[in-house]
Every structure is written in C-alpha cells, then in structure tokens.
Amino acid sequence: MSSTIQSTIQNSNAISAQVYAQLLDVNKRRYEPYQPYIYPVIPSSVIQLQMATANVGVPMSVITCLSGKGNQYITT
C-alpha cells in the first residue's frame, strides 16, 4: 500500500494532466455541438465590390415623365 501511495505522489503531475485532458474531452463532446455558428466576417471592400458589380450588363431604360405610363403624381 505504501508503494502505491509513493507511486501516486511521484506521478501526481502526469495523473492530473491526464485527468484534465479527459475533462476537456468530455467538455468538448458534451457542449461543442450546441455552440452557435459564428458567421465569417465579410470585409467591407468585398461588399462594395458586390454592390458595384451586381447590375453590370443589365440594361435599364431611362424613365421620364413622357415615357411613363399612368399618373405620375400621387393625389389624395
């Protein structure tokens, strides 16, 4: 019994490291599936490029009062 106690005392650092690693593993398996997904941050330069090139090549006719159809004014 005394040799077991001495061995436990001598290996206390290794034992505590192993127990801590097991605790981290249990924590990972139990709680990680419930962590919210954090979306990646899109840089503002990428967003500006997407906005600038969104309608490239799509023809838009100019709407004037003469070419518009229906009433151009809102009355109450």
N, C-alpha and C positions, 0 to 999 in steps of 0.2 A: 504494500500500500504506500509505503514511504517513497519507493522508487517511482510509482505512478504520479505522486504529488510533485516530486522533484522534476520529472519529465514535463509535467503540465506547466510548472513555473518556468522552466527553461524555454519552452516553446510557446509562451504566452503571446508573444508578438505575432507569430505565424498563425496561431489559433484565432486571435482577434481579427487579423486581416482576412482570414477565411470566412469567419462569421459575418464580417462587414460586407464581403463580396456576395455572400449568399443573401444578405438583407437587401442589397442593391438589386440583385437579380429578381427577388420576389417583388420589390417595388416596381421594377420595370415591367414585369409580366402582368402585374395587377392593375397598375394605373396608367400605363402608357397608351393602351387602346382608347382611353376616354379623354385624352388630351385633345383640345381643339386644333383644327388645322389652321395654321397661320399662313395666309396667302403671301406669296413673294411680293416685294415692293417693286413696282414698275417705275423706272425713272421718268421724270417729267419730260426729258428730251424725247423719249420713246413715244410718250403720249402725244406730244406736239407733232411728231412726225406722222403718227397715225391720223391725227386730225387734219393735218395739211394734205395728206395724200388719200383721204377717204373718198373724195368725189372726183379724182383725177380721171379724165376721159369720159365723164358722164355729161352729155350736153344739156345745158339749161337754157331755155329761151327766155329772153327778157320780157317781163310782164309790164306793159304800160297800160294806161287808162284806156287807150284806144283799142288795144288788142284784148283787153279783159272782157269777160262776159258777165252779164248781170249787173247788179247795182254795186258801185264801188264805195258807197258810203253807208254807214250804219245810222239809221234813224230810229228814234224811239216813238 
